[in-house]
Amino acid sequence: MINLLIADDSRMARRGFSDLLDLSAGAAPPPPVNLQGRVLLRKRKVDVVKLVVDGNTIEDVAEILGLTEHTVSNYLSRIYEQLDVSNLSNLVRYSFRRQG
């Protein structure tokens, strides 16, 4: 399973160097951030990414998270924009690259 962390921006800023130490100790990678250091994906979107990358269909994700299929599709569209990927295969590749 893809291990994406969720953190608020202030916690990420405070941790700084300790995140690098965690990475070298085999910890999960930090959440995707933009050039300003802001976390790109919040918890619900990360939940969607994890489920989709694990092979679940949009219908499965909707049922698991108690959402409509339309909402899951909207989440995926926004996730693609935020991570600058164009489709599901690119999202999976992006997720595995983030894993280390």
C-alpha positions in Angstrom: 0.0 0.0 0.0 1.2 3.5 -0.8 2.2 5.3 2.4 1.5 9.0 2.0 1.7 11.1 5.1 -0.7 13.9 5.9 0.6 16.9 7.8 -0.4 20.5 8.3 1.9 23.1 6.8 3.1 24.4 10.2 4.2 21.0 11.4 6.1 20.4 8.1 7.9 23.7 8.5 8.9 22.9 12.1 10.2 19.5 11.3 12.5 20.5 8.5 15.8 18.6 8.9 14.2 15.8 11.0 12.2 14.8 7.9 15.4 14.0 6.1 16.6 11.9 9.0 13.3 10.0 9.0 13.7 9.3 5.3 17.1 7.9 5.8 15.8 5.6 8.5 13.2 4.1 6.1 10.2 6.2 7.1 7.5 7.0 4.6 8.2 10.0 2.3 6.8 13.4 3.2 3.5 14.4 1.5 3.7 16.1 -1.9 4.4 19.8 -1.5 4.5 22.7 -4.0 7.4 25.1 -4.5 6.2 27.2 -1.5 6.3 24.1 0.7 2.5 23.8 1.0 1.0 20.3 1.3 -0.7 19.5 -2.0 -3.1 16.7 -0.9 -5.2 16.6 2.2 -6.4 13.4 3.9 -9.4 12.7 1.8 -7.6 13.0 -1.4 -4.7 10.8 -0.1 -7.3 8.2 0.9 -8.6 8.3 -2.7 -5.1 7.9 -4.1 -4.2 5.0 -1.8 -7.4 3.1 -2.7 -7.0 3.7 -6.5 -3.3 2.9 -6.5 -4.1 -0.3 -4.6 -6.3 -1.3 -7.6 -9.8 -0.3 -6.5 -12.2 1.0 -9.1 -13.9 4.4 -8.8 -17.1 2.4 -7.7 -15.1 0.6 -5.0 -13.5 3.8 -3.7 -16.9 5.5 -3.6 -18.4 2.6 -1.6 -15.4 2.3 0.8 -15.4 6.0 1.5 -19.1 6.5 1.5 -19.0 8.9 -1.4 -20.7 9.1 -4.8 -18.8 8.0 -7.9 -19.1 11.5 -9.2 -17.4 12.9 -6.1 -14.5 10.3 -6.4 -14.1 11.3 -10.1 -14.0 15.0 -9.1 -11.4 14.2 -6.5 -9.3 12.4 -9.1 -9.5 15.3 -11.5 -8.3 17.7 -8.9 -5.6 15.3 -7.7 -4.3 15.0 -11.3 -4.2 18.8 -11.5 -2.5 19.2 -8.2 0.2 16.6 -8.9 0.5 17.5 -12.5 -0.3 14.1 -13.8 -2.6 13.3 -16.7 -4.1 9.9 -16.0 -4.3 7.0 -13.6 -1.1 5.3 -14.8 0.9 8.5 -14.2 -0.7 8.8 -10.8 0.4 5.3 -9.9 4.0 6.0 -11.2 4.0 9.3 -9.2 2.9 7.5 -6.1 5.6 4.8 -6.4 8.3 7.4 -7.0 7.2 9.2 -3.9 7.6 6.0 -1.9 11.3 6.0 -2.6 
